[in-house]
């Protein structure tokens, strides 16, 4: 049994040049208890300068599955954004701190953490034309319980979007991350390089019909591999959808999707996945509704027993339904909810799995 409550206070001051928001979340149950307070303060310092500060505190008690774990976390971010003379180019710098502590009988598996870092980014945005963003971030993390986990992390991001006219567009996204340990470490858990590349585009075929496609590649490379946990792998994903604007406010998107994972050192983790989905979206009246049923088959690579890695999987069919809603209710209330239900039917019945997740947020506007 559990009860959940959330209160949000939002407002503006100084002729709307200053805005603030405070949110409290409380969840009380016989297994899990959680309390959180998050706030955001934003100030227009001048016509070209903007400052934002966002602290957050959270406490959690978890007694599920025989555990006894208490966690406390404090996070703070600050961002300063400056518009250049042309008002379409911006530079942004920011800082972040993250501190967490754990105690209880199960705390031995959860490390205390101190983290801090900053970032710098440049972006360009025009009402008609291309948009782009370049960013670099640096983070240092220290673990008082295990200094072999102490590490530095560097992140790069690049994104470009170009409008093709008549509802067509193309978007390119690249990202990379490098992590290295401060002290000598027994494994490569925190010594790796990762990369992500995404290409997404939409082409109009008629006034009501458009074709949308997405290609995605991901790769992870460890400084020193092992066949148990930290092995190199590559993932490729693709999807294709025909998007039809129906009469009224309905939009339907139907198409196939695929995914494949490759690992030379641990081929038992490799798989090929093929599926399809239908997204039904309604936008109008007081808000947005979206329902997305998906089904498909994941086929794991068959490897001779002598070459198999740890954690051999069985192939399975999956069925999934996603829900997203953001709608207005009477009495100045607003409902936001998202959820997903998934069923996996494995060739090995012992691996069959079902899961349901749902989040509901009700707000009152004053």
TORKOL-4160 file (C-alpha; in steps of 0.2 Angstrom, whole numbers, padded with zeros to 4 digits, m for minus):
366
<pt num="1" X="0000" Y="0000" Z="0000"/>
<pt num="2" X="0006" Y="0017" Z="m0004"/>
<pt num="3" X="0000" Y="0035" Z="m0005"/>
<pt num="4" X="0007" Y="0049" Z="m0016"/>
<pt num="5" X="0005" Y="0068" Z="m0015"/>
<pt num="6" X="0013" Y="0082" Z="m0025"/>
<pt num="7" X="0012" Y="0101" Z="m0023"/>
<pt num="8" X="0018" Y="0113" Z="m0036"/>
<pt num="9" X="0020" Y="0132" Z="m0033"/>
<pt num="10" X="0024" Y="0143" Z="m0048"/>
<pt num="11" X="0025" Y="0162" Z="m0050"/>
<pt num="12" X="0033" Y="0177" Z="m0058"/>
<pt num="13" X="0039" Y="0193" Z="m0051"/>
<pt num="14" X="0047" Y="0210" Z="m0057"/>
<pt num="15" X="0036" Y="0211" Z="m0073"/>
<pt num="16" X="0039" Y="0193" Z="m0077"/>
<pt num="17" X="0058" Y="0195" Z="m0078"/>
<pt num="18" X="0059" Y="0184" Z="m0063"/>
<pt num="19" X="0051" Y="0167" Z="m0062"/>
<pt num="20" X="0051" Y="0153" Z="m0049"/>
<pt num="21" X="0044" Y="0136" Z="m0045"/>
<pt num="22" X="0044" Y="0125" Z="m0030"/>
<pt num="23" X="0039" Y="0106" Z="m0031"/>
<pt num="24" X="0037" Y="0094" Z="m0016"/>
<pt num="25" X="0034" Y="0076" Z="m0019"/>
<pt num="26" X="0029" Y="0064" Z="m0005"/>
<pt num="27" X="0026" Y="0045" Z="m0006"/>
<pt num="28" X="0022" Y="0035" Z="0009"/>
<pt num="29" X="0020" Y="0016" Z="0009"/>
<pt num="30" X="0024" Y="0001" Z="0019"/>
<pt num="31" X="0039" Y="m0004" Z="0008"/>
<pt num="32" X="0045" Y="0012" Z="0000"/>
<pt num="33" X="0045" Y="0030" Z="0007"/>
<pt num="34" X="0051" Y="0045" Z="m0002"/>
<pt num="35" X="0051" Y="0064" Z="0000"/>
<pt num="36" X="0058" Y="0077" Z="m0012"/>
<pt num="37" X="0059" Y="0096" Z="m0014"/>
<pt num="38" X="0065" Y="0104" Z="m0030"/>
<pt num="39" X="0065" Y="0122" Z="m0034"/>
<pt num="40" X="0070" Y="0133" Z="m0049"/>
<pt num="41" X="0073" Y="0152" Z="m0050"/>
<pt num="42" X="0076" Y="0161" Z="m0066"/>
<pt num="43" X="0081" Y="0179" Z="m0068"/>
<pt num="44" X="0082" Y="0190" Z="m0084"/>
<pt num="45" X="0097" Y="0200" Z="m0079"/>
<pt num="46" X="0096" Y="0211" Z="m0095"/>
<pt num="47" X="0090" Y="0209" Z="m0112"/>
<pt num="48" X="0104" Y="0197" Z="m0117"/>
<pt num="49" X="0108" Y="0189" Z="m0100"/>
<pt num="50" X="0098" Y="0175" Z="m0091"/>
<pt num="51" X="0103" Y="0166" Z="m0075"/>
<pt num="52" X="0095" Y="0150" Z="m0068"/>
<pt num="53" X="0098" Y="0141" Z="m0052"/>
<pt num="54" X="0089" Y="0124" Z="m0048"/>
<pt num="55" X="0093" Y="0115" Z="m0031"/>
<pt num="56" X="0085" Y="0098" Z="m0026"/>
<pt num="57" X="0084" Y="0088" Z="m0010"/>
<pt num="58" X="0078" Y="0070" Z="m0009"/>
<pt num="59" X="0077" Y="0056" Z="0004"/>
<pt num="60" X="0071" Y="0038" Z="0002"/>
<pt num="61" X="0069" Y="0023" Z="0012"/>
<pt num="62" X="0067" Y="0006" Z="0003"/>
<pt num="63" X="0062" Y="m0010" Z="0012"/>
<pt num="64" X="0058" Y="m0020" Z="m0004"/>
<pt num="65" X="0065" Y="m0037" Z="m0008"/>
<pt num="66" X="0071" Y="m0039" Z="0010"/>
<pt num="67" X="0082" Y="m0023" Z="0009"/>
<pt num="68" X="0085" Y="m0010" Z="0022"/>
<pt num="69" X="0092" Y="0005" Z="0013"/>
<pt num="70" X="0091" Y="0024" Z="0017"/>
<pt num="71" X="0097" Y="0036" Z="0004"/>
<pt num="72" X="0099" Y="0055" Z="0004"/>
<pt num="73" X="0104" Y="0066" Z="m0011"/>
<pt num="74" X="0107" Y="0084" Z="m0014"/>
<pt num="75" X="0109" Y="0091" Z="m0032"/>
<pt num="76" X="0111" Y="0109" Z="m0038"/>
<pt num="77" X="0113" Y="0116" Z="m0055"/>
<pt num="78" X="0117" Y="0134" Z="m0061"/>
<pt num="79" X="0116" Y="0141" Z="m0078"/>
<pt num="80" X="0121" Y="0157" Z="m0086"/>
<pt num="81" X="0115" Y="0161" Z="m0104"/>
<pt num="82" X="0120" Y="0175" Z="m0115"/>
<pt num="83" X="0112" Y="0181" Z="m0132"/>
<pt num="84" X="0124" Y="0188" Z="m0144"/>
<pt num="85" X="0121" Y="0204" Z="m0154"/>
<pt num="86" X="0112" Y="0195" Z="m0168"/>
<pt num="87" X="0100" Y="0187" Z="m0155"/>
<pt num="88" X="0100" Y="0170" Z="m0164"/>
<pt num="89" X="0117" Y="0164" Z="m0157"/>
<pt num="90" X="0119" Y="0160" Z="m0139"/>
<pt num="91" X="0133" Y="0155" Z="m0127"/>
<pt num="92" X="0129" Y="0145" Z="m0111"/>
<pt num="93" X="0140" Y="0140" Z="m0096"/>
<pt num="94" X="0134" Y="0130" Z="m0081"/>
<pt num="95" X="0139" Y="0121" Z="m0066"/>
<pt num="96" X="0132" Y="0106" Z="m0056"/>
<pt num="97" X="0135" Y="0097" Z="m0040"/>
<pt num="98" X="0128" Y="0080" Z="m0034"/>
<pt num="99" X="0131" Y="0073" Z="m0017"/>
<pt num="100" X="0123" Y="0056" Z="m0011"/>
<pt num="101" X="0124" Y="0046" Z="0005"/>
<pt num="102" X="0117" Y="0029" Z="0010"/>
<pt num="103" X="0115" Y="0019" Z="0026"/>
<pt num="104" X="0107" Y="0004" Z="0032"/>
<pt num="105" X="0110" Y="m0015" Z="0032"/>
<pt num="106" X="0109" Y="m0015" Z="0012"/>
<pt num="107" X="0120" Y="0001" Z="0010"/>
<pt num="108" X="0136" Y="m0009" Z="0007"/>
<pt num="109" X="0131" Y="m0011" Z="m0011"/>
<pt num="110" X="0127" Y="0008" Z="m0014"/>
<pt num="111" X="0142" Y="0019" Z="m0013"/>
<pt num="112" X="0142" Y="0037" Z="m0006"/>
<pt num="113" X="0146" Y="0049" Z="m0020"/>
<pt num="114" X="0153" Y="0067" Z="m0022"/>
<pt num="115" X="0152" Y="0075" Z="m0039"/>
<pt num="116" X="0154" Y="0091" Z="m0047"/>
<pt num="117" X="0157" Y="0099" Z="m0064"/>
<pt num="118" X="0153" Y="0111" Z="m0077"/>
<pt num="119" X="0149" Y="0114" Z="m0096"/>
<pt num="120" X="0150" Y="0126" Z="m0110"/>
<pt num="121" X="0139" Y="0126" Z="m0125"/>
<pt num="122" X="0136" Y="0137" Z="m0141"/>
<pt num="123" X="0119" Y="0136" Z="m0150"/>
<pt num="124" X="0111" Y="0144" Z="m0165"/>
<pt num="125" X="0092" Y="0145" Z="m0168"/>
<pt num="126" X="0083" Y="0154" Z="m0182"/>
<pt num="127" X="0064" Y="0155" Z="m0184"/>
<pt num="128" X="0067" Y="0150" Z="m0202"/>
<pt num="129" X="0083" Y="0141" Z="m0206"/>
<pt num="130" X="0095" Y="0129" Z="m0197"/>
<pt num="131" X="0098" Y="0126" Z="m0179"/>
<pt num="132" X="0114" Y="0119" Z="m0171"/>
<pt num="133" X="0122" Y="0116" Z="m0154"/>
<pt num="134" X="0139" Y="0112" Z="m0149"/>
<pt num="135" X="0143" Y="0108" Z="m0131"/>
<pt num="136" X="0157" Y="0101" Z="m0119"/>
<pt num="137" X="0155" Y="0095" Z="m0101"/>
<pt num="138" X="0168" Y="0090" Z="m0088"/>
<pt num="139" X="0163" Y="0080" Z="m0072"/>
<pt num="140" X="0173" Y="0074" Z="m0058"/>
<pt num="141" X="0166" Y="0060" Z="m0046"/>
<pt num="142" X="0173" Y="0054" Z="m0030"/>
<pt num="143" X="0167" Y="0039" Z="m0020"/>
<pt num="144" X="0173" Y="0039" Z="m0001"/>
<pt num="145" X="0169" Y="0021" Z="0001"/>
<pt num="146" X="0179" Y="0015" Z="m0014"/>
<pt num="147" X="0192" Y="0027" Z="m0021"/>
<pt num="148" X="0195" Y="0015" Z="m0036"/>
<pt num="149" X="0179" Y="0021" Z="m0043"/>
<pt num="150" X="0185" Y="0039" Z="m0043"/>
<pt num="151" X="0185" Y="0046" Z="m0061"/>
<pt num="152" X="0185" Y="0060" Z="m0073"/>
<pt num="153" X="0172" Y="0061" Z="m0087"/>
<pt num="154" X="0172" Y="0072" Z="m0102"/>
<pt num="155" X="0157" Y="0073" Z="m0114"/>
<pt num="156" X="0155" Y="0081" Z="m0131"/>
<pt num="157" X="0138" Y="0084" Z="m0140"/>
<pt num="158" X="0134" Y="0091" Z="m0157"/>
<pt num="159" X="0117" Y="0093" Z="m0165"/>
<pt num="160" X="0111" Y="0101" Z="m0181"/>
<pt num="161" X="0093" Y="0103" Z="m0188"/>
<pt num="162" X="0088" Y="0110" Z="m0205"/>
<pt num="163" X="0071" Y="0114" Z="m0211"/>
<pt num="164" X="0068" Y="0107" Z="m0229"/>
<pt num="165" X="0052" Y="0117" Z="m0231"/>
<pt num="166" X="0034" Y="0110" Z="m0233"/>
<pt num="167" X="0035" Y="0101" Z="m0216"/>
<pt num="168" X="0051" Y="0092" Z="m0221"/>
<pt num="169" X="0067" Y="0092" Z="m0210"/>
<pt num="170" X="0083" Y="0083" Z="m0207"/>
<pt num="171" X="0092" Y="0082" Z="m0190"/>
<pt num="172" X="0110" Y="0076" Z="m0186"/>
<pt num="173" X="0116" Y="0072" Z="m0168"/>
<pt num="174" X="0133" Y="0066" Z="m0162"/>
<pt num="175" X="0139" Y="0063" Z="m0144"/>
<pt num="176" X="0154" Y="0055" Z="m0136"/>
<pt num="177" X="0159" Y="0052" Z="m0118"/>
<pt num="178" X="0176" Y="0047" Z="m0111"/>
<pt num="179" X="0179" Y="0041" Z="m0093"/>
<pt num="180" X="0195" Y="0038" Z="m0085"/>
<pt num="181" X="0200" Y="0033" Z="m0067"/>
<pt num="182" X="0210" Y="0044" Z="m0055"/>
<pt num="183" X="0218" Y="0029" Z="m0047"/>
<pt num="184" X="0223" Y="0012" Z="m0053"/>
<pt num="185" X="0208" Y="0001" Z="m0054"/>
<pt num="186" X="0206" Y="m0018" Z="m0056"/>
<pt num="187" X="0193" Y="m0017" Z="m0070"/>
<pt num="188" X="0188" Y="m0006" Z="m0084"/>
<pt num="189" X="0171" Y="m0001" Z="m0077"/>
<pt num="190" X="0176" Y="0018" Z="m0077"/>
<pt num="191" X="0189" Y="0017" Z="m0091"/>
<pt num="192" X="0180" Y="0018" Z="m0108"/>
<pt num="193" X="0175" Y="0028" Z="m0123"/>
<pt num="194" X="0157" Y="0029" Z="m0130"/>
<pt num="195" X="0150" Y="0036" Z="m0145"/>
<pt num="196" X="0132" Y="0040" Z="m0152"/>
<pt num="197" X="0127" Y="0045" Z="m0170"/>
<pt num="198" X="0109" Y="0049" Z="m0175"/>
<pt num="199" X="0101" Y="0054" Z="m0191"/>
<pt num="200" X="0083" Y="0058" Z="m0192"/>
<pt num="201" X="0072" Y="0065" Z="m0206"/>
<pt num="202" X="0055" Y="0068" Z="m0212"/>
<pt num="203" X="0049" Y="0070" Z="m0230"/>
<pt num="204" X="0032" Y="0076" Z="m0235"/>
<pt num="205" X="0023" Y="0065" Z="m0248"/>
<pt num="206" X="0007" Y="0075" Z="m0249"/>
<pt num="207" X="m0003" Y="0088" Z="m0239"/>
<pt num="208" X="m0008" Y="0074" Z="m0226"/>
<pt num="209" X="0006" Y="0061" Z="m0228"/>
<pt num="210" X="0024" Y="0061" Z="m0223"/>
<pt num="211" X="0038" Y="0048" Z="m0222"/>
<pt num="212" X="0049" Y="0048" Z="m0206"/>
<pt num="213" X="0065" Y="0038" Z="m0204"/>
<pt num="214" X="0078" Y="0037" Z="m0190"/>
<pt num="215" X="0095" Y="0029" Z="m0190"/>
<pt num="216" X="0105" Y="0027" Z="m0175"/>
<pt num="217" X="0122" Y="0019" Z="m0171"/>
<pt num="218" X="0130" Y="0017" Z="m0153"/>
<pt num="219" X="0147" Y="0010" Z="m0148"/>
<pt num="220" X="0156" Y="0007" Z="m0132"/>
<pt num="221" X="0175" Y="0003" Z="m0130"/>
<pt num="222" X="0183" Y="m0002" Z="m0114"/>
<pt num="223" X="0202" Y="0002" Z="m0110"/>
<pt num="224" X="0204" Y="m0017" Z="m0106"/>
<pt num="225" X="0190" Y="m0029" Z="m0110"/>
<pt num="226" X="0184" Y="m0045" Z="m0101"/>
<pt num="227" X="0171" Y="m0057" Z="m0107"/>
<pt num="228" X="0161" Y="m0056" Z="m0091"/>
<pt num="229" X="0155" Y="m0038" Z="m0089"/>
<pt num="230" X="0165" Y="m0025" Z="m0098"/>
<pt num="231" X="0166" Y="m0030" Z="m0116"/>
<pt num="232" X="0165" Y="m0019" Z="m0132"/>
<pt num="233" X="0149" Y="m0019" Z="m0141"/>
<pt num="234" X="0140" Y="m0010" Z="m0155"/>
<pt num="235" X="0122" Y="m0007" Z="m0157"/>
<pt num="236" X="0112" Y="m0001" Z="m0173"/>
<pt num="237" X="0094" Y="0004" Z="m0173"/>
<pt num="238" X="0083" Y="0010" Z="m0187"/>
<pt num="239" X="0064" Y="0014" Z="m0189"/>
<pt num="240" X="0053" Y="0020" Z="m0203"/>
<pt num="241" X="0036" Y="0027" Z="m0202"/>
<pt num="242" X="0022" Y="0034" Z="m0213"/>
<pt num="243" X="0014" Y="0048" Z="m0204"/>
<pt num="244" X="m0004" Y="0052" Z="m0209"/>
<pt num="245" X="m0014" Y="0067" Z="m0203"/>
<pt num="246" X="m0032" Y="0062" Z="m0201"/>
<pt num="247" X="m0047" Y="0072" Z="m0202"/>
<pt num="248" X="m0050" Y="0082" Z="m0186"/>
<pt num="249" X="m0035" Y="0082" Z="m0174"/>
<pt num="250" X="m0029" Y="0064" Z="m0176"/>
<pt num="251" X="m0012" Y="0058" Z="m0182"/>
<pt num="252" X="m0007" Y="0040" Z="m0186"/>
<pt num="253" X="0011" Y="0034" Z="m0188"/>
<pt num="254" X="0014" Y="0016" Z="m0194"/>
<pt num="255" X="0030" Y="0007" Z="m0198"/>
<pt num="256" X="0044" Y="m0006" Z="m0195"/>
<pt num="257" X="0058" Y="m0004" Z="m0183"/>
<pt num="258" X="0074" Y="m0015" Z="m0181"/>
<pt num="259" X="0089" Y="m0016" Z="m0169"/>
<pt num="260" X="0105" Y="m0027" Z="m0168"/>
<pt num="261" X="0119" Y="m0029" Z="m0155"/>
<pt num="262" X="0136" Y="m0035" Z="m0160"/>
<pt num="263" X="0150" Y="m0040" Z="m0148"/>
<pt num="264" X="0166" Y="m0049" Z="m0154"/>
<pt num="265" X="0172" Y="m0054" Z="m0136"/>
<pt num="266" X="0155" Y="m0060" Z="m0130"/>
<pt num="267" X="0144" Y="m0065" Z="m0145"/>
<pt num="268" X="0131" Y="m0073" Z="m0134"/>
<pt num="269" X="0125" Y="m0056" Z="m0130"/>
<pt num="270" X="0122" Y="m0052" Z="m0149"/>
<pt num="271" X="0104" Y="m0051" Z="m0155"/>
<pt num="272" X="0094" Y="m0046" Z="m0170"/>
<pt num="273" X="0077" Y="m0038" Z="m0167"/>
<pt num="274" X="0063" Y="m0034" Z="m0179"/>
<pt num="275" X="0046" Y="m0026" Z="m0175"/>
<pt num="276" X="0033" Y="m0013" Z="m0179"/>
<pt num="277" X="0022" Y="0000" Z="m0171"/>
<pt num="278" X="0007" Y="0011" Z="m0173"/>
<pt num="279" X="0007" Y="0028" Z="m0164"/>
<pt num="280" X="m0011" Y="0036" Z="m0162"/>
<pt num="281" X="m0010" Y="0054" Z="m0157"/>
<pt num="282" X="m0024" Y="0066" Z="m0154"/>
<pt num="283" X="m0020" Y="0085" Z="m0151"/>
<pt num="284" X="m0034" Y="0096" Z="m0148"/>
<pt num="285" X="m0048" Y="0102" Z="m0136"/>
<pt num="286" X="m0039" Y="0103" Z="m0119"/>
<pt num="287" X="m0023" Y="0093" Z="m0123"/>
<pt num="288" X="m0013" Y="0079" Z="m0130"/>
<pt num="289" X="m0016" Y="0060" Z="m0130"/>
<pt num="290" X="m0004" Y="0047" Z="m0137"/>
<pt num="291" X="m0006" Y="0028" Z="m0138"/>
<pt num="292" X="0008" Y="0017" Z="m0145"/>
<pt num="293" X="0006" Y="m0002" Z="m0147"/>
<pt num="294" X="0022" Y="m0011" Z="m0152"/>
<pt num="295" X="0026" Y="m0029" Z="m0156"/>
<pt num="296" X="0041" Y="m0038" Z="m0162"/>
<pt num="297" X="0054" Y="m0053" Z="m0161"/>
<pt num="298" X="0071" Y="m0052" Z="m0153"/>
<pt num="299" X="0082" Y="m0067" Z="m0159"/>
<pt num="300" X="0098" Y="m0070" Z="m0149"/>
<pt num="301" X="0114" Y="m0076" Z="m0158"/>
<pt num="302" X="0116" Y="m0095" Z="m0156"/>
<pt num="303" X="0134" Y="m0098" Z="m0150"/>
<pt num="304" X="0143" Y="m0115" Z="m0147"/>
<pt num="305" X="0143" Y="m0119" Z="m0128"/>
<pt num="306" X="0162" Y="m0118" Z="m0126"/>
<pt num="307" X="0161" Y="m0100" Z="m0133"/>
<pt num="308" X="0146" Y="m0093" Z="m0123"/>
<pt num="309" X="0148" Y="m0079" Z="m0111"/>
<pt num="310" X="0140" Y="m0077" Z="m0095"/>
<pt num="311" X="0121" Y="m0074" Z="m0095"/>
<pt num="312" X="0114" Y="m0083" Z="m0110"/>
<pt num="313" X="0098" Y="m0077" Z="m0116"/>
<pt num="314" X="0083" Y="m0085" Z="m0125"/>
<pt num="315" X="0075" Y="m0077" Z="m0140"/>
<pt num="316" X="0057" Y="m0070" Z="m0137"/>
<pt num="317" X="0042" Y="m0061" Z="m0144"/>
<pt num="318" X="0037" Y="m0045" Z="m0136"/>
<pt num="319" X="0021" Y="m0035" Z="m0135"/>
<pt num="320" X="0021" Y="m0017" Z="m0128"/>
<pt num="321" X="0008" Y="m0003" Z="m0126"/>
<pt num="322" X="0014" Y="0015" Z="m0121"/>
<pt num="323" X="0002" Y="0029" Z="m0115"/>
<pt num="324" X="0006" Y="0048" Z="m0114"/>
<pt num="325" X="m0007" Y="0061" Z="m0110"/>
<pt num="326" X="m0007" Y="0080" Z="m0105"/>
<pt num="327" X="m0024" Y="0086" Z="m0103"/>
<pt num="328" X="m0034" Y="0100" Z="m0095"/>
<pt num="329" X="m0047" Y="0095" Z="m0082"/>
<pt num="330" X="m0061" Y="0105" Z="m0074"/>
<pt num="331" X="m0058" Y="0117" Z="m0059"/>
<pt num="332" X="m0041" Y="0123" Z="m0066"/>
<pt num="333" X="m0033" Y="0105" Z="m0065"/>
<pt num="334" X="m0021" Y="0098" Z="m0077"/>
<pt num="335" X="m0017" Y="0079" Z="m0079"/>
<pt num="336" X="m0001" Y="0073" Z="m0085"/>
<pt num="337" X="0002" Y="0054" Z="m0086"/>
<pt num="338" X="0014" Y="0042" Z="m0095"/>
<pt num="339" X="0014" Y="0023" Z="m0094"/>
<pt num="340" X="0020" Y="0007" Z="m0102"/>
<pt num="341" X="0015" Y="m0011" Z="m0101"/>
<pt num="342" X="0026" Y="m0024" Z="m0108"/>
<pt num="343" X="0025" Y="m0043" Z="m0110"/>
<pt num="344" X="0040" Y="m0055" Z="m0116"/>
<pt num="345" X="0036" Y="m0072" Z="m0121"/>
<pt num="346" X="0053" Y="m0082" Z="m0122"/>
<pt num="347" X="0057" Y="m0098" Z="m0130"/>
<pt num="348" X="0063" Y="m0103" Z="m0112"/>
<pt num="349" X="0047" Y="m0101" Z="m0102"/>
<pt num="350" X="0057" Y="m0098" Z="m0086"/>
<pt num="351" X="0063" Y="m0081" Z="m0093"/>
<pt num="352" X="0045" Y="m0074" Z="m0097"/>
<pt num="353" X="0043" Y="m0057" Z="m0090"/>
<pt num="354" X="0029" Y="m0044" Z="m0088"/>
<pt num="355" X="0031" Y="m0026" Z="m0082"/>
<pt num="356" X="0019" Y="m0011" Z="m0080"/>
<pt num="357" X="0025" Y="0007" Z="m0076"/>
<pt num="358" X="0013" Y="0022" Z="m0074"/>
<pt num="359" X="0016" Y="0040" Z="m0068"/>
<pt num="360" X="0002" Y="0052" Z="m0064"/>
<pt num="361" X="0004" Y="0070" Z="m0061"/>
<pt num="362" X="m0011" Y="0081" Z="m0056"/>
<pt num="363" X="m0008" Y="0100" Z="m0055"/>
<pt num="364" X="m0020" Y="0115" Z="m0050"/>
<pt num="365" X="m0017" Y="0131" Z="m0059"/>
<pt num="366" X="m0020" Y="0147" Z="m0049"/>
